[in-house]
């Protein structure tokens, strides 16, 4: 049976050689406008994978994000191109690659008590769910015995 969901490879630009920083910079900049959830990750992903839009281009990434959130496009772009946002994205990218992850998809799960689980190349949800459940349980048990961890 064929899936009703069609993907569009029009987003792919071989000349970028895997360098698609614009949507990450835009999503990080969106946090400064109160969008810390998935809005600024899902909108560009949909635009790229379903519509074939080339979100590797900063103007396109900003246009998609601004339309999805109603953030002023000029202000969003200015923040996305700021040194502070670039530093945060580079820092989180370095932290991700420090786990020596070589496959996709990849997930790094960390809880408030310092537990960490790294999955690389895993495509089934059951191990992720079991790990998240275990981490939530451990965090609750820790809080019951020691109080909530300080930030």
C-alpha positions in Angstrom: 0.0 0.0 0.0 1.4 3.4 -1.0 1.5 6.1 1.6 -0.8 9.1 1.1 2.2 11.3 2.3 4.4 12.3 -0.5 7.9 13.7 0.1 9.4 16.4 -2.2 13.2 16.3 -2.7 13.2 19.9 -4.1 14.7 21.1 -0.8 17.9 19.3 -1.4 20.8 21.4 -2.7 23.9 19.3 -3.5 26.1 22.5 -3.6 25.4 23.0 0.1 27.2 19.7 0.9 24.9 19.1 3.9 25.2 22.7 5.2 21.7 23.7 6.2 22.3 26.2 9.1 19.6 28.7 8.2 16.6 26.8 9.7 18.5 26.1 12.9 19.5 29.7 13.3 15.9 30.8 12.7 14.5 28.3 15.2 17.0 29.4 17.8 16.3 33.1 17.1 12.5 32.3 17.5 13.1 31.5 21.2 13.8 35.2 21.8 10.3 35.9 20.5 8.6 33.4 22.8 8.6 30.4 20.4 10.5 27.7 22.4 8.4 24.8 21.2 8.4 22.9 18.0 6.7 25.6 15.8 10.0 26.8 14.3 11.3 23.3 13.7 8.1 21.7 12.3 7.2 24.6 9.8 10.6 24.5 8.0 10.6 20.7 8.0 7.2 20.6 6.5 8.1 23.3 3.9 11.2 21.4 2.9 10.1 17.7 3.0 6.5 18.1 1.8 6.6 21.2 -0.3 10.2 21.0 -1.6 11.1 24.6 -0.4 14.8 25.3 -0.2 15.0 26.3 3.5 18.8 26.2 3.5 18.5 29.7 2.2 18.1 32.2 5.0 15.5 34.3 3.2 13.4 31.1 2.6 13.8 29.8 6.2 12.8 33.2 7.6 9.8 33.5 5.3 8.5 30.0 6.3 9.1 30.7 10.0 7.5 34.2 9.9 4.4 32.8 8.2 4.1 30.1 10.7 4.5 32.3 13.8 3.6 35.8 12.7 7.0 37.1 13.9 8.2 40.1 12.0 10.4 38.7 9.3 13.0 41.5 9.4 13.4 41.2 13.2 13.6 37.4 13.0 16.3 37.5 10.4 18.3 40.1 12.3 18.2 37.8 15.4 19.0 34.7 13.3 22.0 36.4 11.9 23.3 37.6 15.2 26.5 36.5 16.8 24.7 35.4 20.0 22.3 33.0 18.1 25.2 31.6 16.0 27.2 30.9 19.2 24.2 29.0 20.8 23.7 27.0 17.6 27.4 26.1 17.3 27.5 25.2 21.0 24.5 22.8 20.8 25.9 21.3 17.6 29.3 20.7 19.2 27.5 19.1 22.2 25.5 16.9 19.9 28.6 15.7 17.9 30.6 15.2 21.2 28.5 12.0 21.6 30.2 10.6 18.5 26.9 10.1 16.7 27.4 8.7 13.2 23.9 7.7 12.2 20.5 9.3 11.8 18.0 9.6 13.2 19.8 10.4 16.5 18.4 11.3 19.9 20.2 12.5 23.0 17.9 12.4 26.1 19.0 14.1 29.3 16.9 14.5 32.4 17.1 17.0 35.3 19.1 14.6 37.5 21.9 14.1 35.0 20.9 10.8 33.4 21.7 10.6 29.7 20.7 8.2 26.9 22.0 8.4 23.4 20.3 6.6 20.5 21.9 6.6 17.0 20.3 5.0 14.0 17.4 3.7 16.0 14.1 3.8 14.0 11.7 2.0 16.4 9.8 4.1 19.0 9.5 1.4 21.7 13.1 1.7 23.0 12.7 5.5 23.1 9.4 5.3 25.0 10.8 2.8 27.5 13.8 5.0 28.1 11.8 8.1 28.5 9.4 6.3 30.9 12.4 5.1 33.0 14.0 8.5 33.1 10.8 10.1 34.2 10.4 7.5 36.9 13.9 7.9 38.1 13.5 11.7 38.2 10.3 11.4 40.2 11.9 9.0 42.6 14.9 11.3 43.0 12.6 14.2 43.8 10.6 12.2 46.3 13.8 11.3 48.2 16.0 14.4 47.7 13.7 17.2 46.5 13.7 18.7 43.0 17.2 19.3 41.6 18.3 22.9 41.3 18.8 24.4 37.9 
